[in-house]
């Protein structure tokens, strides 16, 4: 199953690259629902998803200030929330909550 995840990114006053330069962006993320049938599969899927999201939200600057890190973190958090809603798996959402302490939704 291929899922396209459209997410809202925060816009910065300076011209950041990648996803932060737009209000919305799309991530192509493929997964098999069978991955969500086991704890190991869910963990692997979550890690792949987070890697894709971090790549999309990365400002790519080696000298990031606090504000840019905050924007990146907000982008990752918002995009993760959107992805979890799109995938709609209680197991994946529960895994996210166990990793972050934050309830998705």
DSSP file (Angstrom, degrees, kcal/mol; ACC not computed):
  #  RESIDUE AA STRUCTURE BP1 BP2  ACC     N-H-->O    O-->H-N    N-H-->O    O-->H-N    TCO  KAPPA ALPHA  PHI   PSI    X-CA   Y-CA   Z-CA
    1    1 A X              0   0    0      0, 0.0    30,-2.3     0, 0.0     2,-0.5   0.000 360.0 360.0 360.0 133.4    0.0    0.0    0.0
    2    2 A X  E     -A   30   0A   0     28,-0.2     2,-0.5     2,-0.0    28,-0.2  -0.922 360.0-165.5-108.2 128.2    1.4    3.4   -0.9
    3    3 A X  E     -A   29   0A   0     26,-2.3    26,-2.1    -2,-0.5     2,-0.6  -0.951   9.1-153.8-116.5 128.8    0.3    6.3    1.3
    4    4 A X  E     -A   28   0A   0     -2,-0.5     2,-0.6    24,-0.2    24,-0.2  -0.893  13.8-158.8 -98.7 125.6    0.8    9.9    0.3
    5    5 A X  E     -A   27   0A   0     22,-2.5    22,-2.3    -2,-0.6     2,-0.5  -0.914   6.1-166.9-110.9 115.8    1.1   12.1    3.3
    6    6 A X  E     -A   26   0A   0     -2,-0.6     2,-0.3    20,-0.2    20,-0.2  -0.888  18.3-177.8-100.2 127.9    0.3   15.8    2.9
    7    7 A X  E     -A   25   0A   0     18,-2.3    18,-1.6    -2,-0.5     2,-0.5  -0.898  28.9-119.2-130.0 154.2    1.4   17.8    5.9
    8    8 A X  E     -A   24   0A   0     -2,-0.3     2,-0.3    16,-0.2    16,-0.2  -0.797  31.5-166.2 -90.8 129.0    1.4   21.3    7.1
    9    9 A X        -     0   0    0     14,-2.6     2,-0.2    -2,-0.5    63,-0.1  -0.846  24.3-108.8-112.8 152.2    4.8   22.8    7.7
   10   10 A X        -     0   0    0     -2,-0.3     2,-0.4    61,-0.3    12,-0.1  -0.557  30.5-133.5 -77.5 143.6    5.6   26.0    9.5
   11   11 A X        -     0   0    0     -2,-0.2     2,-0.3    10,-0.1    10,-0.1  -0.835  17.4-152.3-101.8 135.8    6.7   28.9    7.4
   12   12 A X        -     0   0    0      8,-0.6     4,-0.1    -2,-0.4    56,-0.0  -0.681  22.1-125.8-104.2 158.2    9.8   30.8    8.5
   13   13 A X  S    S+     0   0    0     -2,-0.3     2,-0.2     2,-0.1    -1,-0.1   0.808  98.3  63.3 -72.6 -29.6   10.6   34.5    7.8
   14   14 A X  S    S-     0   0    0      1,-0.1     2,-1.5    -3,-0.0    -2,-0.3  -0.538 105.7 -97.6 -88.2 165.9   13.9   33.4    6.3
   15   15 A X        -     0   0    0     -2,-0.2     2,-0.1    -4,-0.1     6,-0.1  -0.607  47.1-175.2 -89.6  85.9   14.0   31.3    3.3
   16   16 A X        -     0   0    0     -2,-1.5    -4,-0.1     4,-0.2    44,-0.1  -0.483  19.6-123.9 -78.2 150.5   14.4   27.7    4.5
   17   17 A X    >   +     0   0    0     42,-0.3     3,-0.8    -2,-0.1     4,-0.3  -0.158  67.2  14.1 -80.4-178.7   14.8   24.9    2.0
   18   18 A X  G >  S-     0   0    0      1,-0.2     3,-1.5     2,-0.2     4,-0.2  -0.108 124.8 -10.3  56.9-142.1   12.8   21.7    1.6
   19   19 A X  G >  S+     0   0    0     37,-2.0     3,-1.7     1,-0.3    -1,-0.2   0.790 126.9  64.6 -64.3 -31.5    9.5   21.3    3.3
   20   20 A X  G <  S+     0   0    0     -3,-0.8    -8,-0.6    36,-0.3    -1,-0.3   0.654  89.8  68.2 -70.9 -12.5    9.7   24.3    5.5
   21   21 A X  G <  S+     0   0    0     -3,-1.5     2,-0.3    -4,-0.3    -1,-0.3   0.573 101.5  54.4 -79.7  -8.1    9.7   26.6    2.5
   22   22 A X  S <  S-     0   0    0     -3,-1.7   -13,-0.2    -4,-0.2     3,-0.1  -0.833  76.5-132.7-123.3 159.3    6.1   25.6    1.8
   23   23 A X  S    S+     0   0    0     -2,-0.3   -14,-2.6     1,-0.2     2,-0.3   0.857  98.0  18.8 -75.3 -36.6    2.8   25.6    3.7
   24   24 A X  E     +A    8   0A   0    -16,-0.2     2,-0.3    -3,-0.1    -1,-0.2  -0.964  68.6 174.0-133.0 150.4    2.1   22.0    2.6
   25   25 A X  E     -A    7   0A   0    -18,-1.6   -18,-2.3    -2,-0.3     2,-0.4  -0.955  23.3-124.5-148.6 166.2    4.3   19.3    1.2
   26   26 A X  E     -A    6   0A   0     -2,-0.3     2,-0.5   -20,-0.2   -20,-0.2  -0.929  11.9-162.0-120.8 139.5    3.9   15.7    0.3
   27   27 A X  E     -A    5   0A   0    -22,-2.3   -22,-2.5    -2,-0.4     2,-0.7  -0.981  13.9-144.3-117.0 127.1    5.8   12.7    1.5
   28   28 A X  E     +A    4   0A   0     -2,-0.5     2,-0.4   -24,-0.2   -24,-0.2  -0.834  30.7 169.8 -88.7 116.2    5.7    9.4   -0.5
   29   29 A X  E     -A    3   0A   0    -26,-2.1   -26,-2.3    -2,-0.7     2,-0.4  -0.980  15.8-162.2-134.6 120.3    5.8    6.7    2.1
   30   30 A X  E     +A    2   0A   0     -2,-0.4     2,-0.3   -28,-0.2   -28,-0.2  -0.819  19.3 154.6-104.3 140.3    5.2    3.0    1.3
   31   31 A X        -     0   0    0    -30,-2.3     2,-0.5    -2,-0.4    -2,-0.0  -0.980  37.1-123.7-154.8 162.9    4.3    0.4    3.8
   32   32 A X    >   -     0   0    0     -2,-0.3     3,-2.3     1,-0.1     4,-0.5  -0.934  19.4-134.5-110.2 132.1    2.6   -2.9    4.0
   33   33 A X  G >  S+     0   0    0     -2,-0.5     3,-1.4     1,-0.3     4,-0.1   0.778 104.1  70.4 -57.1 -25.1   -0.3   -3.3    6.5
   34   34 A X  G >  S+     0   0    0      1,-0.3     3,-1.7     2,-0.2     4,-0.3   0.790  85.3  68.0 -62.6 -26.5    1.3   -6.6    7.5
   35   35 A X  G X  S+     0   0    0     -3,-2.3     3,-0.8     1,-0.3    -1,-0.3   0.810  94.6  57.3 -60.8 -28.4    4.1   -4.6    9.1
   36   36 A X  G <  S+     0   0    0     -3,-1.4    -1,-0.3    -4,-0.5    -2,-0.2   0.424  86.5  79.9 -84.6   1.9    1.6   -3.4   11.7
   37   37 A X  G <  S+     0   0    0     -3,-1.7     2,-0.3    -4,-0.1    -1,-0.2   0.645  94.7  44.1 -83.8 -15.0    0.7   -6.9   12.7
   38   38 A X  S <> S-     0   0    0     -3,-0.8     4,-2.3    -4,-0.3     5,-0.2  -0.902  79.3-123.5-128.9 158.5    3.8   -7.3   14.9
   39   39 A X  H  > S+     0   0    0     -2,-0.3     4,-2.4     2,-0.2     5,-0.2   0.905 114.3  49.7 -64.3 -41.8    5.6   -5.2   17.5
   40   40 A X  H  > S+     0   0    0      2,-0.2     4,-2.4     1,-0.2    -1,-0.2   0.911 111.7  48.1 -64.9 -41.9    8.9   -5.5   15.5
   41   41 A X  H  > S+     0   0    0      2,-0.2     4,-2.6     1,-0.2    -2,-0.2   0.900 111.6  50.0 -64.4 -41.4    7.2   -4.5   12.3
   42   42 A X  H  X S+     0   0    0     -4,-2.3     4,-2.6     2,-0.2    -2,-0.2   0.917 111.2  49.0 -63.3 -43.9    5.5   -1.6   13.9
   43   43 A X  H  X S+     0   0    0     -4,-2.4     4,-2.3     2,-0.2    -2,-0.2   0.924 112.6  47.4 -61.9 -45.1    8.7   -0.4   15.4
   44   44 A X  H  X S+     0   0    0     -4,-2.4     4,-2.3     2,-0.2    -2,-0.2   0.912 112.9  48.8 -63.9 -42.9   10.5   -0.7   12.0
   45   45 A X  H  X S+     0   0    0     -4,-2.6     4,-2.7     2,-0.2    -2,-0.2   0.921 110.9  50.7 -62.8 -44.1    7.7    1.1   10.2
   46   46 A X  H  X S+     0   0    0     -4,-2.6     4,-2.7     1,-0.2    -2,-0.2   0.914 110.6  48.9 -60.7 -44.0    7.7    3.9   12.8
   47   47 A X  H  X S+     0   0    0     -4,-2.3     4,-2.2     2,-0.2    -1,-0.2   0.908 112.2  48.2 -64.8 -41.7   11.5    4.4   12.5
   48   48 A X  H  X S+     0   0    0     -4,-2.3     4,-2.3     2,-0.2    -2,-0.2   0.917 112.3  49.9 -62.5 -43.0   11.3    4.5    8.7
   49   49 A X  H  X S+     0   0    0     -4,-2.7     4,-2.5     1,-0.2    -2,-0.2   0.925 110.6  48.9 -61.6 -45.7    8.4    7.0    8.8
   50   50 A X  H  X S+     0   0    0     -4,-2.7     4,-2.9     1,-0.2     5,-0.2   0.885 109.6  52.6 -63.3 -38.8   10.4    9.2   11.3
   51   51 A X  H  X S+     0   0    0     -4,-2.2     4,-2.3     2,-0.2    -1,-0.2   0.930 110.9  47.2 -61.3 -44.9   13.4    9.1    9.0
   52   52 A X  H  X S+     0   0    0     -4,-2.3     4,-2.0     2,-0.2    -2,-0.2   0.914 114.2  47.1 -62.3 -43.5   11.4   10.2    6.0
   53   53 A X  H  X S+     0   0    0     -4,-2.5     4,-2.0     2,-0.2    -2,-0.2   0.923 111.4  49.9 -66.8 -44.7    9.7   13.0    8.0
   54   54 A X  H  X S+     0   0    0     -4,-2.9     4,-1.0     1,-0.2    -1,-0.2   0.903 110.2  51.5 -61.5 -40.2   13.0   14.3    9.5
   55   55 A X  H  < S+     0   0    0     -4,-2.3     3,-0.5    -5,-0.2    -1,-0.2   0.915 110.9  48.0 -61.5 -42.3   14.5   14.3    6.0
   56   56 A X  H  < S+     0   0    0     -4,-2.0   -37,-2.0     1,-0.2   -36,-0.3   0.832 117.6  41.3 -67.8 -32.3   11.6   16.4    4.7
   57   57 A X  H  < S+     0   0    0     -4,-2.0    -1,-0.2   -38,-0.2    -2,-0.2   0.492  86.9 119.7 -94.0  -4.9   11.8   18.8    7.6
   58   58 A X     <  -     0   0    0     -4,-1.0   -39,-0.2    -3,-0.5   -38,-0.2  -0.414  51.4-157.4 -69.2 130.5   15.6   19.1    7.7
   59   59 A X        -     0   0    0     -2,-0.2   -42,-0.3     2,-0.1    -1,-0.1   0.524  26.0-142.5 -83.2  -6.3   16.9   22.6    7.1
   60   60 A X        +     0   0    0      1,-0.2     2,-0.4   -44,-0.1    -2,-0.1   0.413  54.8 131.7  61.5   2.1   20.2   21.0    6.0
   61   61 A X        -     0   0    0      1,-0.1     3,-0.3     2,-0.0    -1,-0.2  -0.683  51.5-151.5 -84.5 134.5   22.3   23.8    7.6
   62   62 A X  S    S+     0   0    0     -2,-0.4     2,-0.6     1,-0.2    -1,-0.1   0.678  92.5  56.6 -77.0 -15.7   25.1   22.5    9.8
   63   63 A X  S    S+     0   0    0     -3,-0.0     2,-0.4     2,-0.0    -1,-0.2  -0.700  75.2 171.9-117.0  78.7   24.9   25.7   11.9
   64   64 A X        -     0   0    0     -2,-0.6     2,-0.1    -3,-0.3    -4,-0.0  -0.730  19.8-146.6 -91.8 131.3   21.3   25.7   13.1
   65   65 A X     >  -     0   0    0     -2,-0.4     4,-2.1     1,-0.1     5,-0.2  -0.341  34.3 -94.9 -84.6 174.9   20.2   28.2   15.7
   66   66 A X  H  > S+     0   0    0      1,-0.2     4,-2.4     2,-0.2     5,-0.2   0.895 123.3  53.2 -58.7 -43.8   17.6   27.6   18.3
   67   67 A X  H  > S+     0   0    0      1,-0.2     4,-2.3     2,-0.2    -1,-0.2   0.905 109.4  48.3 -61.6 -42.2   14.8   29.1   16.2
   68   68 A X  H  > S+     0   0    0      2,-0.2     4,-2.5     1,-0.2    -1,-0.2   0.889 110.9  50.6 -67.2 -38.1   15.5   26.8   13.2
   69   69 A X  H  X S+     0   0    0     -4,-2.1     4,-2.8     2,-0.2    -1,-0.2   0.898 109.9  51.1 -64.5 -39.2   15.7   23.8   15.5
   70   70 A X  H  X S+     0   0    0     -4,-2.4     4,-2.5     2,-0.2    -2,-0.2   0.910 110.4  48.7 -63.7 -41.4   12.3   24.7   16.9
   71   71 A X  H  X S+     0   0    0     -4,-2.3     4,-2.4     2,-0.2   -61,-0.3   0.915 112.3  48.5 -64.4 -42.9   10.9   25.1   13.4
   72   72 A X  H  X S+     0   0    0     -4,-2.5     4,-2.8     2,-0.2    -2,-0.2   0.938 112.1  48.6 -61.3 -46.8   12.3   21.7   12.4
   73   73 A X  H  X S+     0   0    0     -4,-2.8     4,-2.7     1,-0.2    -2,-0.2   0.902 111.7  49.2 -61.7 -41.3   10.9   20.1   15.6
   74   74 A X  H  X S+     0   0    0     -4,-2.5     4,-2.9     2,-0.2     5,-0.3   0.905 111.2  50.4 -64.1 -40.9    7.5   21.6   15.0
   75   75 A X  H  X S+     0   0    0     -4,-2.4     4,-2.6     2,-0.2     5,-0.2   0.937 112.3  46.7 -60.7 -47.8    7.5   20.4   11.4
   76   76 A X  H  X S+     0   0    0     -4,-2.8     4,-2.5     2,-0.2    -2,-0.2   0.927 114.7  47.1 -61.2 -46.0    8.4   16.9   12.5
   77   77 A X  H  X S+     0   0    0     -4,-2.7     4,-2.2     2,-0.2    -2,-0.2   0.936 115.3  44.3 -63.0 -47.7    5.8   16.9   15.2
   78   78 A X  H  X S+     0   0    0     -4,-2.9     4,-2.2     1,-0.2    -2,-0.2   0.905 115.3  48.0 -64.5 -41.9    3.0   18.2   12.9
   79   79 A X  H  X S+     0   0    0     -4,-2.6     4,-2.7    -5,-0.3    -1,-0.2   0.882 110.1  52.4 -68.2 -38.1    3.9   15.9   10.1
   80   80 A X  H  X S+     0   0    0     -4,-2.5     4,-2.8    -5,-0.2     5,-0.2   0.927 109.0  50.3 -61.9 -44.8    4.0   12.9   12.4
   81   81 A X  H  X S+     0   0    0     -4,-2.2     4,-2.0     1,-0.2    -2,-0.2   0.926 112.4  47.0 -58.0 -45.7    0.6   13.7   13.6
   82   82 A X  H  X S+     0   0    0     -4,-2.2     4,-2.3     1,-0.2    -2,-0.2   0.911 112.6  49.5 -63.5 -43.0   -0.7   14.0   10.1
   83   83 A X  H  X S+     0   0    0     -4,-2.7     4,-2.9     2,-0.2     5,-0.3   0.915 109.3  51.2 -63.7 -43.4    1.0   10.8    9.1
   84   84 A X  H  X>S+     0   0    0     -4,-2.8     4,-2.2     1,-0.2     5,-0.5   0.892 111.4  48.0 -62.9 -39.1   -0.5    8.9   12.0
   85   85 A X  H  <5S+     0   0    0     -4,-2.0    -1,-0.2    -5,-0.2    -2,-0.2   0.905 113.2  49.0 -65.4 -40.3   -4.0   10.1   11.2
   86   86 A X  H  <5S+     0   0    0     -4,-2.3    -2,-0.2     1,-0.2    -1,-0.2   0.910 114.9  42.4 -66.7 -43.6   -3.4    9.1    7.6
   87   87 A X  H  <5S-     0   0    0     -4,-2.9    -1,-0.2    -5,-0.1    -2,-0.2   0.845  90.6-161.5 -73.1 -34.4   -2.2    5.6    8.4
   88   88 A X  T  <5 +     0   0    0     -4,-2.2     2,-0.5    -5,-0.3    -3,-0.1   0.916  30.2 149.0  54.6  54.8   -4.9    5.2   11.0
   89   89 A X     >< -     0   0    0     -5,-0.5     4,-2.6     1,-0.1     5,-0.2  -0.974  39.1-158.2-119.7 119.6   -3.3    2.4   13.0
   90   90 A X  H  > S+     0   0    0     -2,-0.5     4,-2.4     1,-0.2     5,-0.2   0.856  96.8  54.1 -64.0 -32.9   -4.0    2.2   16.7
   91   91 A X  H  > S+     0   0    0      2,-0.2     4,-2.1     1,-0.2    -1,-0.2   0.926 110.8  44.3 -66.3 -44.4   -0.9    0.0   17.1
   92   92 A X  H  > S+     0   0    0      2,-0.2     4,-2.4     1,-0.2    -2,-0.2   0.901 113.9  50.2 -67.2 -40.8    1.3    2.6   15.4
   93   93 A X  H  X S+     0   0    0     -4,-2.6     4,-2.4     2,-0.2    11,-0.2   0.904 110.6  49.8 -63.5 -41.6   -0.3    5.5   17.3
   94   94 A X  H  X S+     0   0    0     -4,-2.4     4,-2.3     2,-0.2    -1,-0.2   0.886 109.8  51.3 -64.9 -38.2    0.3    3.6   20.6
   95   95 A X  H  X S+     0   0    0     -4,-2.1     4,-1.9     2,-0.2    -2,-0.2   0.930 109.0  50.8 -63.5 -44.4    3.9    3.0   19.7
   96   96 A X  H  X S+     0   0    0     -4,-2.4     4,-2.3     1,-0.2     6,-0.4   0.929 110.8  49.1 -56.9 -46.4    4.3    6.7   18.9
   97   97 A X  H  X S+     0   0    0     -4,-2.4     4,-2.8     1,-0.2    -1,-0.2   0.889 109.6  51.4 -63.4 -38.8    2.8    7.6   22.3
   98   98 A X  H  < S+     0   0    0     -4,-2.3    -1,-0.2     1,-0.2    -2,-0.2   0.829 114.3  44.6 -67.6 -29.8    5.1    5.1   24.1
   99   99 A X  H  < S+     0   0    0     -4,-1.9    -2,-0.2    -5,-0.2    -1,-0.2   0.823 129.4  22.1 -81.3 -32.6    8.2    6.7   22.4
  100  100 A X  H  < S-     0   0    0     -4,-2.3    -3,-0.2     2,-0.2    -2,-0.2   0.648  89.3-128.8-111.4 -20.0    7.2   10.3   22.9
  101  101 A X  S  < S+     0   0    0     -4,-2.8     2,-0.5    -5,-0.4    -4,-0.2   0.563  74.1 117.8  76.8   7.3    4.8   10.4   25.8
  102  102 A X        -     0   0    0     -6,-0.4     2,-0.4    -5,-0.1    -1,-0.3  -0.928  65.5-131.3-112.9 127.5    2.5   12.4   23.6
  103  103 A X        -     0   0    0     -2,-0.5     2,-0.2    -3,-0.1    -9,-0.1  -0.623  26.1-133.6 -75.0 129.0   -0.9   11.2   22.6
  104  104 A X              0   0    0     -2,-0.4    -1,-0.0   -11,-0.2   -23,-0.0  -0.488 360.0 360.0 -80.1 151.7   -1.4   11.6   18.9
  105  105 A X              0   0    0     -2,-0.2    -1,-0.2   -12,-0.0    -2,-0.0   0.388 360.0 360.0 122.6 360.0   -4.6   13.0   17.5
